[in-house]
């Protein structure tokens, strides 16, 4: 039997980096607010812990198809 992964599981523990925040993604949930980043993408709300143990939220886009 094959292992089954979700996008949420694959994002947790990954490093997040933007112009205003660098840290580790510690929580993920699908963002259903109707955000649209283009075809074959889904929006996710991620909670990021920075190097000072502060928590911030960001919305990211994940490509889910060709």
MARSE-286947 format. One record per atom (N, C-alpha, C): residue number from 0; residue in three letters; chain; atom name; x, y, z. Coordinates in Angstrom, 1 decimal. Atoms other than C-alpha are relative to their C-alpha. Layout:
<rs>
(r NUM,ALA,A,CA,(X,Y,Z))
...
</rs>
This chain:
<rs>
(r 0,UNK,A,N,(0.8,-1.2,0.0))
(r 0,UNK,A,CA,(0.0,0.0,0.0))
(r 0,UNK,A,C,(0.9,1.2,0.0))
(r 1,UNK,A,N,(-0.8,-1.2,0.1))
(r 1,UNK,A,CA,(1.3,3.4,-0.9))
(r 1,UNK,A,C,(-0.3,1.0,1.1))
(r 2,UNK,A,N,(0.2,-1.1,-0.9))
(r 2,UNK,A,CA,(1.8,6.3,1.5))
(r 2,UNK,A,C,(-0.9,1.1,-0.6))
(r 3,UNK,A,N,(0.9,-1.1,0.5))
(r 3,UNK,A,CA,(-0.9,9.0,1.2))
(r 3,UNK,A,C,(0.4,1.3,0.7))
(r 4,UNK,A,N,(-0.4,-1.3,-0.5))
(r 4,UNK,A,CA,(0.2,12.6,1.7))
(r 4,UNK,A,C,(-1.0,1.0,-0.4))
(r 5,UNK,A,N,(0.8,-1.2,0.3))
(r 5,UNK,A,CA,(-1.8,15.8,1.9))
(r 5,UNK,A,C,(0.9,1.2,-0.2))
(r 6,UNK,A,N,(-0.8,-1.2,0.1))
(r 6,UNK,A,CA,(-0.6,19.2,0.9))
(r 6,UNK,A,C,(0.3,0.6,1.4))
(r 7,UNK,A,N,(-0.2,-0.5,-1.3))
(r 7,UNK,A,CA,(-1.1,20.3,4.5))
(r 7,UNK,A,C,(1.2,-0.8,0.7))
(r 8,UNK,A,N,(-1.1,0.8,-0.7))
(r 8,UNK,A,CA,(1.2,17.4,5.8))
(r 8,UNK,A,C,(1.3,0.4,-0.7))
(r 9,UNK,A,N,(-1.2,-0.2,0.6))
(r 9,UNK,A,CA,(3.8,18.2,3.2))
(r 9,UNK,A,C,(0.6,1.4,0.3))
(r 10,UNK,A,N,(-0.5,-1.3,-0.3))
(r 10,UNK,A,CA,(4.0,21.9,4.1))
(r 10,UNK,A,C,(0.5,0.2,1.4))
(r 11,UNK,A,N,(-0.4,-0.1,-1.4))
(r 11,UNK,A,CA,(4.3,21.5,7.9))
(r 11,UNK,A,C,(1.5,-0.4,0.1))
(r 12,UNK,A,N,(-1.4,0.2,-0.2))
(r 12,UNK,A,CA,(8.0,21.8,8.9))
(r 12,UNK,A,C,(0.9,0.6,-1.1))
(r 13,UNK,A,N,(-0.7,-0.6,1.0))
(r 13,UNK,A,CA,(9.0,23.5,5.7))
(r 13,UNK,A,C,(0.4,1.4,0.4))
(r 14,UNK,A,N,(-0.5,-1.4,-0.3))
(r 14,UNK,A,CA,(11.0,26.8,5.8))
(r 14,UNK,A,C,(-0.8,0.9,-0.9))
(r 15,UNK,A,N,(0.7,-1.1,0.7))
(r 15,UNK,A,CA,(9.0,29.9,4.8))
(r 15,UNK,A,C,(0.9,1.2,0.0))
(r 16,UNK,A,N,(-0.9,-1.2,0.1))
(r 16,UNK,A,CA,(10.8,33.0,3.6))
(r 16,UNK,A,C,(-0.7,1.0,-1.0))
(r 17,UNK,A,N,(0.5,-1.1,0.8))
(r 17,UNK,A,CA,(9.4,36.3,2.3))
(r 17,UNK,A,C,(0.9,1.3,0.3))
(r 18,UNK,A,N,(-0.7,-1.2,-0.3))
(r 18,UNK,A,CA,(10.6,39.9,2.4))
(r 18,UNK,A,C,(-0.2,0.4,1.4))
(r 19,UNK,A,N,(0.3,-0.5,-1.4))
(r 19,UNK,A,CA,(9.0,40.4,5.8))
(r 19,UNK,A,C,(0.1,-1.1,1.1))
(r 20,UNK,A,N,(0.1,1.1,-1.0))
(r 20,UNK,A,CA,(9.2,37.0,7.5))
(r 20,UNK,A,C,(0.8,-1.2,-0.5))
(r 21,UNK,A,N,(-0.7,1.2,0.3))
(r 21,UNK,A,CA,(11.5,34.0,7.7))
(r 21,UNK,A,C,(-0.3,-0.9,1.2))
(r 22,UNK,A,N,(0.3,0.9,-1.1))
(r 22,UNK,A,CA,(10.6,30.9,9.8))
(r 22,UNK,A,C,(-0.5,-1.3,-0.5))
(r 23,UNK,A,N,(0.5,1.4,0.3))
(r 23,UNK,A,CA,(9.1,27.4,9.9))
(r 23,UNK,A,C,(-1.5,0.0,0.0))
(r 24,UNK,A,N,(1.4,0.2,0.1))
(r 24,UNK,A,CA,(5.6,26.5,8.8))
(r 24,UNK,A,C,(-0.4,-1.0,1.1))
(r 25,UNK,A,N,(0.3,0.9,-1.1))
(r 25,UNK,A,CA,(4.0,24.9,11.9))
(r 25,UNK,A,C,(-1.5,-0.4,-0.1))
(r 26,UNK,A,N,(1.4,0.4,0.1))
(r 26,UNK,A,CA,(0.3,24.8,10.9))
(r 26,UNK,A,C,(-0.5,0.5,-1.4))
(r 27,UNK,A,N,(0.5,-0.3,1.3))
(r 27,UNK,A,CA,(-1.6,24.8,7.6))
(r 27,UNK,A,C,(-1.5,-0.4,0.0))
(r 28,UNK,A,N,(1.4,0.4,0.3))
(r 28,UNK,A,CA,(-5.3,24.9,6.6))
(r 28,UNK,A,C,(-0.3,0.6,-1.4))
(r 29,UNK,A,N,(0.4,-0.5,1.3))
(r 29,UNK,A,CA,(-6.9,25.3,3.2))
(r 29,UNK,A,C,(-0.8,1.3,0.2))
(r 30,UNK,A,N,(0.7,-1.3,-0.1))
(r 30,UNK,A,CA,(-8.1,28.9,2.7))
(r 30,UNK,A,C,(-1.1,0.1,-1.0))
(r 31,UNK,A,N,(1.2,0.0,0.8))
(r 31,UNK,A,CA,(-11.6,29.0,1.4))
(r 31,UNK,A,C,(-0.6,1.4,-0.2))
(r 32,UNK,A,N,(0.5,-1.4,0.1))
(r 32,UNK,A,CA,(-12.0,32.8,1.3))
(r 32,UNK,A,C,(-0.2,0.4,-1.5))
(r 33,UNK,A,N,(0.2,-0.4,1.4))
(r 33,UNK,A,CA,(-12.2,32.8,-2.5))
(r 33,UNK,A,C,(1.2,0.6,-0.7))
(r 34,UNK,A,N,(-1.2,-0.6,0.6))
(r 34,UNK,A,CA,(-8.7,33.9,-3.2))
(r 34,UNK,A,C,(0.4,-0.8,-1.2))
(r 35,UNK,A,N,(-0.3,0.7,1.3))
(r 35,UNK,A,CA,(-7.5,33.1,-6.7))
(r 35,UNK,A,C,(1.4,0.5,-0.4))
(r 36,UNK,A,N,(-1.4,-0.3,0.4))
(r 36,UNK,A,CA,(-3.8,32.9,-7.7))
(r 36,UNK,A,C,(0.3,-0.4,-1.5))
(r 37,UNK,A,N,(-0.2,0.4,1.4))
(r 37,UNK,A,CA,(-4.3,31.5,-11.2))
(r 37,UNK,A,C,(-0.6,-1.4,-0.1))
(r 38,UNK,A,N,(0.5,1.4,0.3))
(r 38,UNK,A,CA,(-5.3,28.2,-12.8))
(r 38,UNK,A,C,(0.9,-1.0,0.7))
(r 39,UNK,A,N,(-0.7,1.1,-0.7))
(r 39,UNK,A,CA,(-4.4,25.0,-11.0))
(r 39,UNK,A,C,(0.7,0.3,1.2))
(r 40,UNK,A,N,(-0.6,-0.3,-1.3))
(r 40,UNK,A,CA,(-3.6,26.6,-7.7))
(r 40,UNK,A,C,(-1.1,0.0,1.1))
(r 41,UNK,A,N,(0.9,0.0,-1.2))
(r 41,UNK,A,CA,(-5.1,26.4,-4.2))
(r 41,UNK,A,C,(0.7,0.9,1.0))
(r 42,UNK,A,N,(-0.5,-0.9,-1.0))
(r 42,UNK,A,CA,(-4.7,28.9,-1.4))
(r 42,UNK,A,C,(0.0,-0.7,1.3))
(r 43,UNK,A,N,(-0.1,0.6,-1.4))
(r 43,UNK,A,CA,(-3.5,27.9,2.1))
(r 43,UNK,A,C,(0.4,1.1,0.9))
(r 44,UNK,A,N,(-0.4,-0.9,-1.1))
(r 44,UNK,A,CA,(-3.3,29.8,5.3))
(r 44,UNK,A,C,(1.0,-0.7,0.9))
(r 45,UNK,A,N,(-1.0,0.6,-0.8))
(r 45,UNK,A,CA,(-0.1,29.0,7.1))
(r 45,UNK,A,C,(0.4,0.8,1.2))
(r 46,UNK,A,N,(-0.5,-0.7,-1.2))
(r 46,UNK,A,CA,(1.1,29.8,10.6))
(r 46,UNK,A,C,(1.5,-0.2,0.0))
(r 47,UNK,A,N,(-1.4,0.0,0.0))
(r 47,UNK,A,CA,(4.8,30.6,10.7))
(r 47,UNK,A,C,(0.6,0.4,1.3))
(r 48,UNK,A,N,(-0.7,-0.4,-1.3))
(r 48,UNK,A,CA,(7.1,30.6,13.8))
(r 48,UNK,A,C,(1.3,0.6,-0.4))
(r 49,UNK,A,N,(-1.3,-0.6,0.3))
(r 49,UNK,A,CA,(10.0,33.0,13.4))
(r 49,UNK,A,C,(1.1,-0.3,1.0))
(r 50,UNK,A,N,(-1.1,0.4,-0.8))
(r 50,UNK,A,CA,(13.4,32.8,15.0))
(r 50,UNK,A,C,(-0.1,0.5,1.4))
(r 51,UNK,A,N,(0.2,-0.6,-1.4))
(r 51,UNK,A,CA,(12.1,34.8,18.1))
(r 51,UNK,A,C,(-1.2,-0.7,0.6))
(r 52,UNK,A,N,(1.2,0.7,-0.5))
(r 52,UNK,A,CA,(9.2,32.3,18.6))
(r 52,UNK,A,C,(-1.3,0.8,-0.1))
(r 53,UNK,A,N,(1.3,-0.8,0.3))
(r 53,UNK,A,CA,(6.6,34.8,17.3))
(r 53,UNK,A,C,(-0.7,-0.8,-1.1))
(r 54,UNK,A,N,(0.9,0.6,1.0))
(r 54,UNK,A,CA,(3.7,33.5,15.3))
(r 54,UNK,A,C,(-0.6,1.0,-0.9))
(r 55,UNK,A,N,(0.6,-0.9,1.0))
(r 55,UNK,A,CA,(2.5,35.1,12.1))
(r 55,UNK,A,C,(-0.7,-0.9,-1.0))
(r 56,UNK,A,N,(0.8,0.7,1.0))
(r 56,UNK,A,CA,(0.0,34.1,9.4))
(r 56,UNK,A,C,(0.3,0.6,-1.3))
(r 57,UNK,A,N,(-0.1,-0.4,1.4))
(r 57,UNK,A,CA,(0.5,34.2,5.7))
(r 57,UNK,A,C,(-0.9,-0.9,-0.9))
(r 58,UNK,A,N,(0.7,0.8,1.0))
(r 58,UNK,A,CA,(-1.5,33.0,2.7))
(r 58,UNK,A,C,(0.9,-0.3,-1.1))
(r 59,UNK,A,N,(-0.9,0.4,1.1))
(r 59,UNK,A,CA,(0.4,31.0,0.1))
(r 59,UNK,A,C,(-0.9,-0.7,-1.1))
(r 60,UNK,A,N,(0.6,0.7,1.1))
(r 60,UNK,A,CA,(-0.5,29.6,-3.3))
(r 60,UNK,A,C,(0.8,-1.3,-0.2))
(r 61,UNK,A,N,(-0.6,1.3,0.3))
(r 61,UNK,A,CA,(0.2,25.9,-4.1))
(r 61,UNK,A,C,(-0.5,-0.4,-1.4))
(r 62,UNK,A,N,(0.4,0.5,1.3))
(r 62,UNK,A,CA,(0.2,24.6,-7.6))
(r 62,UNK,A,C,(-0.4,-1.4,0.1))
(r 63,UNK,A,N,(0.5,1.3,-0.2))
(r 63,UNK,A,CA,(-1.9,21.5,-7.8))
(r 63,UNK,A,C,(-0.2,-0.7,-1.4))
(r 64,UNK,A,N,(0.2,0.6,1.3))
(r 64,UNK,A,CA,(-1.9,20.7,-11.6))
(r 64,UNK,A,C,(0.8,0.7,-1.0))
(r 65,UNK,A,N,(-0.7,-0.6,1.1))
(r 65,UNK,A,CA,(-0.5,21.5,-14.9))
(r 65,UNK,A,C,(-0.7,1.0,-0.7))
</rs>
